[in-house]
Amino acid sequence: SLTKECVARLASGAAQAVFDLFSGRLPKNIFNRKELEEAGFIKEDQLIKKIQNKGAS
């Protein structure tokens, strides 16, 4: 279901963040929206929301 997909996404994102951290590629401030956008995190998040909104309406 959608919840399982979201959990899998979050787990995947967390694993990627840990990998990036050890690779030295993680944005200095994880909460800096611009840096996250550049890293491609925000776009994916917005895409998930669009898909969820489409399913809800």
N, C-alpha and C positions, 0 to 999 in steps of 0.2 A: 504493500500500500504506500501512500504518499509519505506517511510517517517514517516507515522503514527507509524510504529513499532519502528523506531529509537526514536521518540519523547516519546513514551511509555517507552522505555528502559531508556532514560535519566531521565524521571520523576521518574521512579522506583528507579534508581540509586541515585537520589537526595534525595528521601524519605528515602532510606536505609542509606545514609550518615548522614542525620539529626537524624535518629533513633540511629545510631552508636555513633554520637556525644553526644547525651543525655545519652547513655549507657556507655560512656567513652571508647568506643572501636575504635573510629576513629583514624587512623594514625596521629601522631603529625604533620607531614608535608604532607598535602594532595597531594602535587606535587612530593613527593619522590617516584620515580618509583619503587624502590625495595619494599618499604612498600606497595604500591598499588598492586604490583605483589603478595606479600604474602597474601594480603587481597582478591585476586582473581579478582580484577577489570581489570587488563591489559589483562589477558587471555580471559575474556569475550569480551573485546574490539577487540582483535585480531581475535577472532572467528567471530564476526560480520563483520569485514573487509574481512575475507576469504569468507564468504557467499556472501557479496556484490560483491567481485571480480569475484566469480564464475558466478553470475548472469549477470555481465557486459560482460564477455568474451564469 
